[in-house]
Amino acid sequence: MINERMFDLGDEPSAIRELFAYGLARKAEIGDENVFDYSIGNPSVPAPEKVRDTILALMDEDPVALHGYTPAAGDPRVKQVVADHIRKQFGVPATPGNIYLTAGAAAGIAIALAAVTDPGDEVIVVSPFFPEYSTWIGTCGCKRVEVPALVPSFQMDVPAIEAAITPKTSAVIINSPNNPVGAVYTRENLEELAAALERKQAEYGRPIYLISDEPYREITYGKEVPYVPCVYPRTIVCYSYSKSLSLPGERIGYIYVSDLMDDAHDVSVAVAGAGRALGYICAPVLLQRVIAECIDEPSDVEAYATNRRILSEGLRELGYEFVEPDGAFYLWVRALEPDAQAFSDRAKQFELLLVPSDSFGCPGWVRLSYCIARDTIERSMPAFKALKESYQ
Ligand code: PLP
């Protein structure tokens, strides 16, 4: 007998992947340049030159040593580099024992959740949210509790989060800069959340962990992105180099269990156990070495900033309503009818691929990934105009 839940997960369509696959087929049919594909968050900026140089230099090393296993949590030298980097950048006392190198933020969140929850627990997410959170929460046997963000700022509604916390709440997942809305939580908003979590921990006499999903930390347009462990000690950071260094297919990132939490040692041991249980041991070893060399490389956000400007100006002129993004590379646009799926289907007639908002836990919007060629954005404007006119 196969596992029914796993079958359902394997069989379940993902709105993003489906649209991406449709786009590939459609491009083969009518030509790449005729499809305006805003479906997926694959960085359009190349990885820094230093990544290539490092990989080439590594090829001269002894292959047996180079390609061998590292300890489950990663090469101790690389963990030291990551800890030093966190200490230097954020002024927190990060130690290598609380770093676990792993396959991107996806593995990081799955591990963090498994480490701090028991079946039957509740995990709070802020909607709209990254759809895979549901998968990972469900795999832990936990219940997802959604708390809508405030509209139109898309900051966290902290009183609503506090009201949603019960004695079964073990974790809250936050993501800033945010996919899909591009919001960056302000320091005041994070401090308000921290105070609410402290109150509820005291009231229920149990720890509540804040899982901070941070693949877009570096992709910002001038707004401060406060370091969450400095605001709330019981934070587990899930960081990734997928977007900051444009390495999404290479699967590299880390979990940082904040040294500032009083149970950091136990949580790190549980993280190691969860990594072992889920089979996420020894992150891709070449990439571990790349990170050690390239950790100070700046992210190139210039192209995204330009795309953001062109897309926002164009859509504003056409009269679309959207959230001005402070980070990440997504634009959250109000659908022109209540049914986001129907709107996305209509957009396809104009060769516009826009992800409907329902799978993000929020009806009535579409998400546009603007990590694409600038020229595609410019050429898509007549299609957006025609789409709008089709509703008039
Ligand atoms: N969390 C969010 C909000 C994301 O947008 C993504 C990927 O797009 C991930 C996690 C997973 O990223 P990674 O490639 O680091 O696994």
Residues whose N, C-alpha, C, O or C-beta is under 5 A from the ligand:
A	BS01	PLP	G41 A103 G104 A105 A106 A107 F130 N175 N179 D213 P215 S240 S242 P248
